[in-house]
Amino acid sequence: DGITRLTKLKTLLAKNNRLDEFSLPKEFGSLQLEVLNFSGNRFEEIPLQCTKLLHLQSLSLGGNRLKSIPAEVEHLTSLEMLYLGGNFISAIPPEVANLPSLRYLVLCDNRIQSVPPQLTRLHSLRSLSLHNNLLTYLPREILSLVHLQELSLRGNPLVVRFVKEMTYDPPSLLELAGRTIKSRNIPYFPRDLPSNLFRYLDLASKCPNPKCAGVYFDSCVRQIKFVDFCGKYRLPLMHYLCSPECTSPCSSNPQSDAESEEENSVPADRLQRVLLG
């Protein structure tokens, strides 16, 4: 507990020890730390005390036994670098997208299967390391990371053939009614509907196809489209469409792998490095 008396401590390096989530005092979150490195220890979860370090700019917990990232990580609004490589993390919580200062996100050598589209809110992100995971596609929203300079994806089972269409569950009667109300701009007010239905209508997602005025709620068509990065790499991005009849906003009914290569592109000056192998 004596460490909590170091009120002016800015940097704490405690790599390659035997620390775990029970090793930290309860008052650890009251420190004014800016750099914290707990890599190479025995943490199975990120201690909640660490999420209270509001001045923290760099957090490293690589090479531990982490299985998840707590939602409370969003409290670290000063964080610029988050290093969680070499763990057993299977999912990226959307709360990670609430870190406005984050520039470097390292999640390599984990068990991550998908990337949440909310990461598009990381407007300061410069480098995203996702190599050696279980990714098969990326969300198309990743194109909105306009400051991203390095994307590392090697060692993932990214699909190598164009997948035209994936399974589609027909919409429920509730969704069909909601789609009709939203797409036809039928006015409605809180006094007209039960509160749960009123909230449901606010969850509508607009179809990304600019030629389509449709919306969807829970039921949508998933399509994987290849996007040309920097004139050299083709990455599979996931698109969500309102129905099987709706075509992708990137192209119309591609007939072959060769044609799919021309769908979209990211200019070479957008990403300086795309690491696939």
Helices and strands as residue ranges (DSSP letters): G 2-5, E 11-13, G 26-30, E 35-37, G 50-52, E 58-60, G 71-75, E 81-83, G 94-98, E 104-106, G 117-121, E 127-129, E 138-139, G 140-144, E 150-152, H 173-183, G 190-192, H 195-201, E 205-206, E 215-216, E 221-229, E 233-241, H 257-260, E 265-266, E 273-275
